[in-house]
Amino acid sequence: MNNLTQTHENNILELAIIGGGISGLSAALKAKKESVNFALFESESCLGGCMQTTLLDDEFVAELGPNSFSWGEAWQEILNTLELKPLLQNPEAKQKLIYANGALYPASNPLTLFFSDFISLKTKWAICSEIFKTRPDNSPSEESIKDFFTRRFNAEFVSKLIVPLISGIYAGNISKLSMRAVFPLLAELEQKHKSLILGFLINSFKSKTKKLKRTINSFDGGFKDLILAFKTYLGEENLYLNHKLNSLKQNNNIWELHFESGKIIKAKNIVLSIPAYQAAKILPEYLADLNQIEYAPIITITVWLKESSLSEKDKQIYFKSFGFLKAENENINLLGLIFNSALFPNRSPADYVSGTAFLGGNFINESQIEIENIVKKDLLKIFSSLNENSIEIKFIKSWIRGIPQYNLGHSALITKVKNQLPDSIKLVGNYLTGISLEETIKSTF
Ligand SMILES: Cc1cc2nc3c(=O)[nH]c(=O)nc-3n(C[C@H](O)[C@H](O)[C@H](O)COP(=O)(O)OP(=O)(O)OC[C@H]3O[C@@H](n4cnc5c(N)ncnc54)[C@H](O)[C@@H]3O)c2cc1C
């Protein structure tokens, strides 16, 4: 897979795809289905990008990047083509938890949460009266997530519900993230119905019959199964690893791809499925503005907890839940924890349960030992039945430029960049249509 075959080195490719993450692989799948003469070039020695599965003790699946995906039409087409069966999450473990007021609250049912002591009476009133709050005529079209939800509800609503949601997806700053770019449908809902709650009620009534069931999935062997299936379908002869693209130059409507190794390949069309800051470096005359897109750092930590140390109450919480996210101003550092062995089989040995913990960017320069201590200290606070010897830290992965931030002005920036691009260059990836795997796949449509 590492050497360019004669075919691709001497001929002009119809399509060159740069980057072998989910967006590049999906673009390649589309090209293959349409019988386009393509080749995919990846800078690293393996495919997958953010999708990185490792096997602990040569057996147990641990994901260092995405842990699961939400089922949608985009996946349906890909998995049907690859003839790969997804692994549905254990339906018992569906409760989503929020860590607030120093405790774990079940948050899947909004009514249960509303009638608990999770939020103050003042915030309950802010929720009930949201329906009467009209959108002021002078409210800006571009607004931060924090400003939007504080305006519609209040500050406590934001720190208890919006902060956990955002840290779980973007690991970002809600004062900088753009409402229009991150939650376009909610922003529209306010425009259309003047109230989010009214809009929700009308929409859920209207769409009752045609709603696609959103389930959480992985694969038996984790995301490595997906990458293997892509490799088999796409054909190894079309996939080039260890090929870092340095620059693109146009000559008589043909693109010259200049690789770090000194090699030059020619192609008529290019799909750039690489992070925004890499695309900006490769084609600065068109894409320099993409340098403005920030990437938030995030650390994932795989932990194993001795099951026999957990109390019956903590076991009940663990095995019935997807995981938890932390509200603002709590006295723990973790952003959240996914309960892997509650969701999928083969994630830990018998007598252990596994979890993926998340820490934000402020810990990115800490040593491994310090990170281990922080995680252990927090887990002892959350599951009081654990003791230090019952927690094993198995893997720590630091993503220095982890998650693209859809900050204020993001949508306008993307529109401007796309408008000035020649038709022969297509941008795909997680900084365009949404950061989840599913939204990233959609950027290739
Ligand atoms: C820690 C973490 C947890 C996540 N959890 C989830 C989750 O549970 N569910 C979910 O749906 N989403 C999750 N996401 C988001 C999702 O995984 C990503 O948004 C998605 O995988 C990004 O895919 P991509 O193709 O856009 O980019 P990438 O995966 O970054 O792929 C880009 C590829 O381009 C290559 N490349 C870069 N520069 C060059 C160059 N010059 N030449 C050649 N190749 C180059 C890179 O090596 C890389 O392989 C998570 C992300 C992270 C970081």
The ligand as an SDF file (V2000), in Angstrom:
LIG
                    3D

 53 58  0  0  0  0  0  0  0  0999 V2000
  -11.4950   12.4550   21.2870 C   0  0  0  0  0  0  0  0  0  0  0  0
  -12.6250   12.4900   20.2750 C   0  0  0  0  0  0  0  0  0  0  0  0
  -13.8030   11.8140   20.5580 C   0  0  0  0  0  0  0  0  0  0  0  0
  -14.8510   11.8250   19.6320 C   0  0  0  0  0  0  0  0  0  0  0  0
  -15.9860   11.1170   19.8900 N   0  0  0  0  0  0  0  0  0  0  0  0
  -16.9490   11.0130   18.9490 C   0  0  0  0  0  0  0  0  0  0  0  0
  -18.0460   10.0950   19.1220 C   0  0  0  0  0  0  0  0  0  0  0  0
  -18.1010    9.3470   20.1090 O   0  0  0  0  0  0  0  0  0  0  0  0
  -18.9960   10.0460   18.1360 N   0  0  0  0  0  0  0  0  0  0  0  0
  -18.9230   10.8270   17.0220 C   0  0  0  0  0  0  0  0  0  0  0  0
  -19.8260   10.7570   16.1650 O   0  0  0  0  0  0  0  0  0  0  0  0
  -17.8730   11.6790   16.8010 N   0  0  0  0  0  0  0  0  0  0  0  0
  -16.8860   11.7640   17.7350 C   0  0  0  0  0  0  0  0  0  0  0  0
  -15.7860   12.5830   17.5160 N   0  0  0  0  0  0  0  0  0  0  0  0
  -15.7330   13.3850   16.2840 C   0  0  0  0  0  0  0  0  0  0  0  0
  -15.2930   12.5770   15.0580 C   0  0  0  0  0  0  0  0  0  0  0  0
  -14.4940   11.4880   15.4510 O   0  0  0  0  0  0  0  0  0  0  0  0
  -14.4720   13.4630   14.1050 C   0  0  0  0  0  0  0  0  0  0  0  0
  -15.1510   14.6720   13.8870 O   0  0  0  0  0  0  0  0  0  0  0  0
  -14.2250   12.7670   12.7500 C   0  0  0  0  0  0  0  0  0  0  0  0
  -13.6920   11.4800   12.9570 O   0  0  0  0  0  0  0  0  0  0  0  0
  -13.2940   13.6350   11.9050 C   0  0  0  0  0  0  0  0  0  0  0  0
  -13.1120   13.0320   10.6380 O   0  0  0  0  0  0  0  0  0  0  0  0
  -12.3690   13.8200    9.4610 P   0  0  0  0  0  0  0  0  0  0  0  0
  -12.2880   12.9140    8.3150 O   0  0  0  0  0  0  0  0  0  0  0  0
  -13.0040   15.1510    9.2530 O   0  0  0  0  0  0  0  0  0  0  0  0
  -10.9100   14.1810   10.0340 O   0  0  0  0  0  0  0  0  0  0  0  0
   -9.7630   13.2790   10.6160 P   0  0  0  0  0  0  0  0  0  0  0  0
  -10.2900   12.0820   11.2720 O   0  0  0  0  0  0  0  0  0  0  0  0
   -8.9150   14.2120   11.4000 O   0  0  0  0  0  0  0  0  0  0  0  0
   -8.9580   12.7960    9.3260 O   0  0  0  0  0  0  0  0  0  0  0  0
   -8.0860   13.6280    8.6160 C   0  0  0  0  0  0  0  0  0  0  0  0
   -6.9600   12.7720    8.0640 C   0  0  0  0  0  0  0  0  0  0  0  0
   -6.1490   13.5770    7.2190 O   0  0  0  0  0  0  0  0  0  0  0  0
   -4.7900   13.2010    7.4230 C   0  0  0  0  0  0  0  0  0  0  0  0
   -3.9500   14.3330    6.9830 N   0  0  0  0  0  0  0  0  0  0  0  0
   -3.7960   15.5290    7.5960 C   0  0  0  0  0  0  0  0  0  0  0  0
   -2.9550   16.3120    6.8760 N   0  0  0  0  0  0  0  0  0  0  0  0
   -2.5900   15.5980    5.7770 C   0  0  0  0  0  0  0  0  0  0  0  0
   -1.7560   15.8740    4.6610 C   0  0  0  0  0  0  0  0  0  0  0  0
   -1.1130   17.0430    4.5400 N   0  0  0  0  0  0  0  0  0  0  0  0
   -1.6070   14.9330    3.7060 N   0  0  0  0  0  0  0  0  0  0  0  0
   -2.2580   13.7250    3.8170 C   0  0  0  0  0  0  0  0  0  0  0  0
   -3.0580   13.4220    4.8530 N   0  0  0  0  0  0  0  0  0  0  0  0
   -3.2250   14.3460    5.8260 C   0  0  0  0  0  0  0  0  0  0  0  0
   -4.7190   12.9180    8.9080 C   0  0  0  0  0  0  0  0  0  0  0  0
   -3.6030   12.1390    9.2370 O   0  0  0  0  0  0  0  0  0  0  0  0
   -6.0430   12.2070    9.1500 C   0  0  0  0  0  0  0  0  0  0  0  0
   -5.9340   10.8150    8.9880 O   0  0  0  0  0  0  0  0  0  0  0  0
  -14.7250   12.5770   18.4150 C   0  0  0  0  0  0  0  0  0  0  0  0
  -13.5180   13.2570   18.1480 C   0  0  0  0  0  0  0  0  0  0  0  0
  -12.4710   13.2100   19.0560 C   0  0  0  0  0  0  0  0  0  0  0  0
  -11.1700   13.9180   18.7310 C   0  0  0  0  0  0  0  0  0  0  0  0
  1  2  1  0
  2  3  1  0
  2 52  2  0
  3  4  2  0
  4  5  1  0
  4 50  1  0
  5  6  2  0
  6  7  1  0
  6 13  1  0
  7  8  2  0
  7  9  1  0
  9 10  1  0
 10 11  2  0
 10 12  1  0
 12 13  2  0
 13 14  1  0
 14 15  1  0
 14 50  1  0
 15 16  1  0
 16 17  1  0
 16 18  1  0
 18 19  1  0
 18 20  1  0
 20 21  1  0
 20 22  1  0
 22 23  1  0
 23 24  1  0
 24 25  2  0
 24 26  1  0
 24 27  1  0
 27 28  1  0
 28 29  2  0
 28 30  1  0
 28 31  1  0
 31 32  1  0
 32 33  1  0
 33 34  1  0
 33 48  1  0
 34 35  1  0
 35 36  1  0
 35 46  1  0
 36 37  1  0
 36 45  1  0
 37 38  2  0
 38 39  1  0
 39 40  1  0
 39 45  2  0
 40 41  1  0
 40 42  2  0
 42 43  1  0
 43 44  2  0
 44 45  1  0
 46 47  1  0
 46 48  1  0
 48 49  1  0
 50 51  2  0
 51 52  1  0
 52 53  1  0
M  END
$$$$
